[in-house]
Structure formats: C-alpha cells, structure tokens
Amino acid sequence: MILFIRFTFRWAKRGLKLAVLAAVLGAIAAAGLLGYAIALGPPSLMTEQNTLYYSKDGSVIGEDHGAEERYWIKKEDMPESIIDATLAIEDHRFYDHFGFDVRRMASAALTDLKTLSMVEGASTITQQYAKNLYLSQDKTLSRKLTEALYAVRLELFYKKDEILEGYLNTIYYGHGAYGIEAASRYYFDKHAQDLNLAEASMLAGIPKGPSYYSPFANEQNAEERQEKVLSEMKENGYINTSEEADAAVASLNYTGKKETNHKDIAPYFQDQVVKEAAGLLNISKEELRTGGYHIYTTLVQDHQKDLDKAMSKEITDQTKVQTAAVVMDSHTGAVTALAGAGIMRRVRTTGQLKQSGWSGQPLSHFFIMRPLIKDFLP
C-alpha cells in the first residue's frame, strides 16, 4: 500500500511538473507571438474600392471598379439595425474579447465532438475580417495560424469600431457585392443608411453562405435565416418581441442588379483624368480605378453637352477623320469639356488627339500644365 502511494505520488509530481512546463512554454509561445505581431506593426486595411469621378459642381460623372462592387462608408453612416443584426448573429461578444472568443470556441468544439463533424463555427468578426483581407479560403493549418496572427495584429493596432467598420465594408453578400453599401444597393436599390430592420436582418444573414442564404438563390432559406437573426437580436437585447414579429412579416421589395443603357458622361475626359491622376500618384491605371478614390475635376457638364452636340452634327461614327475638341475656361485655362469623334470615338484613345489649328502637340502635354484634376481623395 505504501509502495502504491509512493508510486502514485511520484507520477502525480511528474505530471504536475509537465503541466507547469507546458504552461510556461505556452506562455513563452504566446509572448513570442505577441512580440512578433507587435514587431510586424499594423496590417493594411486597404482593399479594392470603386473610384468616383466628379464634375466641377460636385456631381458624379463616372465610376470605375474591378470585377466586384465595393464602397466604403463610415460606421456612423450605417444604421444601428445592420450593426446590431451583424453582432447578434456573428459575434455578440465582439466588444468583450481580444479577437478570439474562448467560450464560443469551447462550445463549438463540444458540439463538433457530439456530432463527430465540423458543424459549428467559432470565428469572430476579427478573424473573419483577417481572412477576408489577407487570406485565401483554404482550410489548412498554415492558413489558420496566419489568420490568428493577423487577428492579433488587428486587435493590437485598431480600435474595435474600426475593425467592425472594416468588416462591414468588406464582407461578401453574394452576387459580386462586397460590403454593406454594395449589398444594400444591389438587393434594395438604396443606401445602407436607409435600411430598415427587416432589410438589415435579411442582409445580415447572407454572409454565412451567400449562395445558400441569398433571397435570389433560395428565398425560403433566406427567410429562415432572417428569423434566426431576429431571434438572436431579441435574445441579446437589441430588439423587443414586437419589433421581432413586425420585421419577420414585413414585405421586402428586392431589386437586384439593374441593367441600364446609361451613357458615360465625358468618357474621353475621364480617360485623360485617369491617365493624369495615375501619373501624379505614381500608380497604375488599374490601381487608380480600384483604389476607392474620389476625384474632383474641372468638367462643366453643360459645356460637355454642347460640345458633344456640336461634334455629332459635324462628324458621324463612320467618319474616318480623327478629330478632338476641347473647351477651356478663358480666365483659368482649366479644361471644362473634351470630346472625340470619328475613329477616336470608337477607340477612345486620348493620348494623341489633335484639333484643327493645334500645333500638333499631344493633348496630354497641355493637361500636365493645366490639370483636369482639382483634387483627389483616397
């Protein structure tokens, strides 16, 4: 009996030492990860965004984007309904954890163990944002470790509101719409700030599986998911029972992507603006078009309309003459309208356009002296 007690005590002592050693090594590893994250500094929050072009009076004359529709809006311009709905369904302890919800992770692990499958997700908003910004969708250990590192860096260097704002501006809502503003425009043809509770709760449910929960893909799945979102909102105190019931039965008017025959305003002018702005910023044209810039120009729309009308009377699309015309402010020299015709209308090449009576110098030389661009904001 004494021998058994001694044997048991010896192994218990060894087990305790191993546990302490493991804890120390874990603490060292955590400290090392934290130090490495600090040394790397804040990760960039930049993503591709639509670039907008404005005329002299501040009206939008054009918009460029890549294969995806993206807009960035401030958290202050988002309705409380979409913020609350997203927090409720995705990460209701977002403001209480440091990028990792330990309680949720333990609960998910227990659920997966019971079902013997990976059915319960435990990624926080910070982790999802890290994955959306920097990583592929591969489910590998290396990717998960990198995701964790990015999540730590986000939490270290950015405020919670900044992370939430970034998440809501980059999460995928299906049909090429990234971010809540693009999703709001696509599904309901309105700005995100105008969403009501029913619309917000519908959109908040889509990111979990856009191809499964989009109302355009499967309306029944979307409505069931919306009910889940509203239930979580009530459970977490964001709405009351009456608000939940009203939103669940509210009629939703979907629009989807509208096909239009919209004609670009001053396309040649915009081409030259892109070329000039890219040169000034020392970036490529594609980087400018997807950089989320707001470019304010000297274009006067009335001048452009008059110039286009005059050009169309004199030269048709079948004309083989390469012709271009420019209207300038006589006091400042600013270019207020630009048009091309004939072959130039079809190929939209502005770099070497010439006008009768010009000295023959490329038009771009003049633009460098008298920029089309008044200001541009990222």
Residue pairs with C-beta under 8 A, 6 or more apart in sequence:
33 149
33 152
34 152
34 156
36 149
37 149
37 152
37 153
37 156
38 156
40 149
40 153
41 153
41 157
42 153
42 156
42 157
42 158
43 130
43 133
43 134
43 150
43 153
43 154
43 157
45 133
45 158
45 162
45 166
47 70
47 133
47 169
47 170
47 178
48 65
48 66
48 68
48 70
48 290
48 291
48 292
49 65
49 70
49 71
49 72
49 290
49 291
49 292
50 63
50 64
50 65
50 69
50 70
50 71
50 290
50 292
51 63
51 64
51 65
51 288
51 289
51 290
51 291
51 292
51 293
51 294
51 295
52 60
52 62
52 63
52 293
52 294
52 295
53 60
53 61
53 62
53 63
53 64
53 270
53 273
53 295
53 297
54 60
54 61
54 294
54 295
54 296
54 297
55 61
55 265
55 297
55 299
55 300
55 301
56 296
56 297
56 298
56 299
56 300
56 336
56 374
57 300
57 301
58 296
59 301
61 265
61 266
61 270
61 297
61 299
61 301
62 264
62 265
62 266
62 267
62 270
64 274
64 288
64 289
64 290
65 289
65 290
66 286
66 289
66 290
67 176
68 176
68 177
68 178
68 182
69 176
69 177
69 178
69 182
69 185
69 186
70 169
70 170
70 178
70 179
70 182
70 292
71 169
71 179
71 181
71 182
71 185
72 169
72 179
72 181
72 292
73 169
73 179
73 180
73 181
73 192
73 193
74 165
75 83
75 161
75 164
75 165
75 168
77 192
77 193
78 165
78 168
78 180
78 192
78 193
79 192
79 193
79 194
79 195
79 196
79 200
81 195
81 196
81 197
81 199
81 200
81 201
82 168
82 180
82 192
82 195
82 200
82 203
82 204
83 164
83 168
84 233
84 238
84 239
85 197
85 200
85 201
85 203
85 204
85 205
85 229
85 230
85 233
85 238
86 125
86 164
86 167
86 168
86 204
87 94
87 125
87 164
87 236
87 238
88 204
88 229
88 232
88 233
88 235
88 236
88 238
89 204
89 205
89 208
89 228
89 229
89 232
89 233
90 125
90 128
90 204
90 207
91 101
91 124
91 125
92 232
92 236
93 101
93 103
93 104
94 124
94 125
94 126
94 160
94 164
95 160
97 124
98 155
99 124
99 126
99 127
99 151
99 152
99 154
99 155
100 124
100 126
100 127
100 148
100 151
101 122
101 124
104 122
104 124
105 122
107 120
107 122
108 120
108 121
108 122
109 122
111 119
111 120
112 118
112 119
112 120
123 131
124 151
125 163
125 164
125 167
126 151
126 154
126 155
126 163
126 167
127 147
127 148
127 151
128 167
128 171
129 151
129 154
129 163
129 166
129 167
129 170
129 171
130 147
130 150
130 151
130 154
131 137
131 147
131 150
132 167
132 170
132 171
132 172
133 150
133 166
133 170
134 146
134 150
135 143
135 146
135 147
135 150
136 143
154 163
155 163
158 166
168 179
168 180
169 178
169 179
169 180
169 181
170 178
170 179
171 178
171 179
171 180
171 207
172 178
172 207
172 210
173 179
173 180
173 182
173 183
173 186
173 187
173 203
173 206
173 207
173 210
173 214
174 183
174 206
174 210
174 211
174 213
174 214
174 216
174 217
175 186
175 210
175 214
175 216
175 256
175 257
176 186
177 183
177 185
177 186
177 187
180 192
180 203
181 191
181 192
183 192
183 203
183 206
184 190
184 191
184 192
184 194
184 195
184 199
184 203
185 191
186 255
186 256
186 257
187 199
187 202
187 203
187 215
187 254
187 255
187 256
188 195
188 199
188 252
188 253
188 254
188 255
189 255
189 258
195 203
196 247
196 250
197 239
197 243
197 246
197 247
197 250
198 226
198 246
198 247
198 248
198 250
198 252
199 252
201 226
201 229
201 230
201 233
201 247
202 215
202 222
202 226
202 229
202 252
204 229
205 213
205 222
205 225
205 226
205 228
205 229
206 213
206 214
206 222
206 225
208 225
210 217
211 217
212 218
212 221
213 221
213 222
213 225
214 222
215 222
215 223
215 252
215 254
216 254
216 256
226 248
227 248
230 239
230 244
230 247
230 248
231 244
233 239
233 244
234 240
234 241
234 243
234 244
239 247
264 270
265 299
265 301
265 304
266 299
266 301
266 304
266 337
266 338
266 339
267 348
268 324
268 338
268 339
268 340
268 344
268 348
268 350
268 353
269 297
269 299
269 304
269 335
269 337
269 338
269 372
271 348
271 350
272 338
272 350
272 363
272 364
272 367
272 372
273 295
273 297
273 372
273 373
274 285
274 288
274 289
275 285
275 350
275 351
275 364
276 364
276 367
276 368
276 371
276 372
276 373
277 288
277 293
277 295
277 373
277 376
278 284
278 285
278 287
278 288
280 373
281 288
281 376
283 291
291 378
292 378
293 376
293 377
293 378
294 376
294 377
295 373
295 375
295 376
296 373
296 374
296 375
296 376
297 372
297 373
297 374
298 329
298 334
298 335
298 336
298 371
298 372
298 373
298 374
299 335
299 336
299 337
299 372
300 327
300 336
300 337
303 327
303 336
303 337
304 327
304 336
304 337
304 338
304 339
306 337
307 325
307 327
307 337
307 338
307 339
308 339
310 325
311 323
311 325
311 339
311 341
312 341
314 341
315 321
315 323
315 341
315 342
316 342
317 342
317 345
317 346
319 341
319 342
319 343
320 342
320 343
321 341
321 342
321 343
322 342
322 343
322 344
322 353
322 354
323 340
323 341
323 342
323 344
323 355
323 356
324 338
324 339
324 340
324 341
324 344
324 350
324 353
324 354
324 355
324 363
325 338
325 339
325 341
325 355
326 335
326 337
326 338
326 339
326 355
326 363
326 366
327 335
327 336
327 337
327 338
328 334
328 335
328 336
328 370
329 335
329 336
332 370
333 369
333 370
334 370
334 372
335 366
335 367
335 370
335 372
338 350
338 363
340 348
340 350
340 353
344 350
344 353
350 363
350 364
351 362
351 363
351 364
352 362
352 363
353 362
353 363
354 360
354 363
